[in-house]
Amino acid sequence: MSHEHYTSVIETLHECMVACNHCYDACLKEEDLQMMAGCIRLDRECADICAHLEQALVRGTPFASELASVCAKICEACGNECKKHQHDHCQKCADSCFKCAEECRKLAA
């Protein structure tokens, strides 16, 4: 299927990747890195899967549904972890992750 069909989800994936990368970087600058370890790890996982799915959709992958299902799970996990932290970057990242998870679930269906 043409990547134009996926324009909305591609944009959402890109926004989530950017939010996760920003959160990752900001978390590394927080005082209590041990407390942020789970957030940092999931930010990386989420940014990576979002970037991969974005690229795969642009290439016309035949695995869109399967990849979207995995991406939704990782975005949801990252959003849940980020939501635990009161930092602005974490809250914004959580919102982006939940939005992306919703878009990915639609694509996976």
Secondary structure as GFF3:
##gff-version 3
##sequence-region A 1 109
A	DSSP	three_ten_helix	3	6	.	.	.	ID=ss1
A	DSSP	alpha_helix	7	27	.	.	.	ID=ss2
A	DSSP	alpha_helix	33	59	.	.	.	ID=ss3
A	DSSP	alpha_helix	64	83	.	.	.	ID=ss4
A	DSSP	alpha_helix	88	108	.	.	.	ID=ss5
###
